[in-house]
Amino acid sequence: MTEKTPSPPSESVEMPFWDHVEELRKRLLVALIALALATAGSFLFADQVINLLARPVGSIDSLQSIEVTENVAVFMRVSLLSGVTIAMPVILYELLAFIMPGLKIKEKKWVGLAVIFGTILFLAGAAFAYYVMLPTSLTFLLQFLGVETKPRLSSYINFITTLIFWLGVGFQFPILVFSLAKLRIVSVRSLAKGWRYAIVAIAILAAMITPTVDPVNMALLMAPLFLLYLLSILFAFFATRKDRSKG
C-alpha cells in the first residue's frame, strides 16, 4: 500500500465574507485604540501645537475667540490631528495588513517599508501645507480687498488643520498605488499611459483642497501631486517586479 504524499498548502486561502468582516473589525479596533491613546497623549502638548499653528499669522494674540466653548473645541481638534499624526504608522499597518493579507513571508517586508514611507509622506504633506501652501494662501486671503482682518480662532484652526490633514492624506497616493499594484488592480503600464487623465484628476483635487481659487496656489499644489503620481509609478514597478520576472 503506497502512502499518498500530502499536497502542499496553497499560497493563500480565500476567507469567507464574515471572516473578512471580523478581520476588518479587529484591524479597525486596533487602529482606533492607537488613535485614542495618541490623542490622549497629545493633550500634554496640544497648547504648544496651537501656538505653532498660529505663527503664520503672527502669534496666538493675532486670533480672537468668540464662543464660550471655542477654545475647548480648538484644543480637542488639534489634539486629534496630533493623535492622527502619532498613530499614523499603526493606522497604515492595520490598513495594509487588511487589504494585503495573502502576501508571502518574503513579501511582508514590503508592508514595513510601506508603513515607513507612508508615514514619511504624510509628514511631508503636512510640512508642505504648513511651510509652502499656508503662507501663500494666508497672504492672499488676509490682504484681499485691503480690509484689516483678525481671524477667529476656531475658523483659522479649522482652516489650517483641514489643509494639513488632506495634504498629508494626498501625499499617501504612492502607498495606495503600491497596494493596488500588489493586488493587481493597477499596473505600471496603465499608470504610465494615464498621465494625462492624472493631470486632470490632480487639477480637480487641487481645486478642492486649495483654500483659494488663484492659479498660483493651485500650481503650487499640483506640482508635488504630479511628482507623487510619477513616484507612484515607481512604487507600482517595485510592487510587481517579481511577478514580471516570473512571467
N, C-alpha and C positions, 0 to 999 in steps of 0.2 A: 504494500500500500504506500503510495507516494504522498509525501507531505506537500500541501499547497503552500506556495510562497505567498505570504501576505502582501497585498498590494500596498504600495507606498501611499501615505496620506496625501491628499490633494493640497495644492498650494493655498487655496482659500476655500472656505466653506461658506456657502450662502446662508445668511442669517434670516430667519423668519421675520415678518414685518414687526411683530410685537417685541421681538428681541432688539430690533433696531430702535424702537421707541424707548425701551428700557435703557439701552446703551446711551441714547441721546439724553435721557433724564439724568443719568449718572454724570455724564460729562458736563451738562449744564449746572448741576448741583455743585460740582467741584469748582467750576468757574465762578459761580455766584458766591460761594464761600470765600474764595480767594479775593473776589472783588469787595465783599463786605469787610473782610479783615484789613485789606489795604485801605479802604475808605475810612474805617475807624482809626487806623494808624495815621491817616492824613490829617486828622483833627489836630494833631500835635504841631503841625507846621502850616496849616491852611492860611493863617493870617499872613505869614511871610510870603506865601504864593500870591495872595491877593495884592500885597504891596508890589511884588514883582510884576504882576499883570498890569498894575496901574502906572508903571514907569513910562510907557509910551505916551501918556497924556500929561506927564509931569510927575505926579505923585498921587497918593490916595486923597490928598487935600483938594485935588482938582475935580473930584467927584462929589456928588451930593446924594443923600438918601432921603426919601420922602415918606414911605410907608413904615409902620412900626416893625413889621416882620421882614423888612427888606434885607437888613444886614444878616439875619439868620439864614435867609434863603440863599444869599450870595455865598455865605460860608459853607453851606451844605453843597452847593453846586460846585464850588472849587474843590472841596474835599472829594466829591465824586469823580471829577476829572482827574485829580491826582491819584485816586484809587484805581481808575482805569489804566493809567499810565504804569503804575507799580505792578498791577496784576496782569499786564499785557502778556508776559511770557506764558503764564498759566493759561490764560484765555486762548491764546494761539495754539498752545499744545493740545488742549482739550478739543478744540475745533478740528485741528489737523488729524488728531488721533481718531476722531469720529468719521471724518469723510474719507480717510485713507486707512481702513482697518486691515486690508489684505496685503500690506507690504511684507516683503521677506525681511529676515533678520538683517541682512546686509543693507537693505534699503531704508531701514528705520533710522539710520544716521541722518537721512535727509530731513526727517521731521525735526531733529535737534537743530540742524543748520537752518531750516526754515523758521523755527522759533527765534533763533538769534537774529537772522536777517530781518524778520518781520518786526521784531522789537526795535531794531536799529532804524528801520524805515519809518515806523510810527514816530519815533523821537525826531527823525529828520524832518518829517512832515510838520510836526509841532514847532520845531525850531524855524522852519521856513515860514510858517504862518506868523510867528512872533517877530522874527528879525527882518523879514522881507515884505510880506503881504501887509502886516498890520501898520507899519509906519506910513507906507504909501497910501493905504486906504484911509487912515485917520487924517492925514494931511488933506486929502480930497474932501472928506466928509465934514471936518470941523471948520474948514475955510470956505466951504461952499456958500455963495451969496454974501460972504464977508460979514456974517452975523456972528457975534460972540456967543459961543456955546459952552456950557458947563454940563458935561454928560451926567446922566443919572447913574448911580452905582449899579443897580440891577441891569439896566439896559446895556451899559458898557460891558459888564462881566458876561452877560448872556451873548453879546456880540462876539467878544474875543474868544470865549470858550467854545462857542459853536464853530468859529473859524478854525481854531486849533484842532478840535476833535475831528472834524470832517476832512481836513487836510491830512491829519495823521492816518485816518482810515483810507483816504485816497492813495496814500503812499504805500498801502498794503497790496496794491494791484499785482505786483510781480509774484507775491506769495499766492494769491488767488489763482493766477495763471499757472503757477507751478503745480498746484493741487489739481487743477482741471487737466493739465497735461499728463499727470500721473494717472488720472482716471480715464485718459484717452478721450476726453471730451473736446479738447482743442489740440492743435498740432502746430509745430513750428512753421510749416508751410502756410497754413491758413492765417496765422498771425502776421506773417511777413507780407502776404498778399492783401491783407485787410487794413493796411496802414492808412489808406485814405478814409475809410469808414471810422477808423480810430480817431483821426483828427476831428471829424465831425462830432463824434461822441464826446471827445475831450472838450471841445468848444462848448457843448451843451452843459457838461458837468462844471466847467469853469464858470459859466454864466450863473449856474445855480449856487455855487459855493462863494464866488466873489461877492463881497458886500456892496461893491459899487458897479456901475454899468460902463465905466470908461474902459476903452480898449487897452490902456497901459496895464491896469491891474489884471485884466483877462489874459494878456500876453504873458505877464509875469507868472501866472498860474499854469497856462497852457504849456509853456516851455518845459518845466520839470515833469509835468504829467506825460508829455510825449516822450521824454527821455526815459521815464519809468516804463512806458509801453515798449520801448526798444529793449530795456533791461528785462522785461517780462519774456521777450522772445528768447533771450539768452537763458533765462530760468527754464523755459519750456524745453530748450535744447538739452540741458543737463538732466531734466526730468525724464526724457525719452531716449537718452543716449544709448543705454543698454538694449532697449527694445530694437533700435535701428541696427545695432551690431549683430543681433541675433537673426535679423531678417535677411 
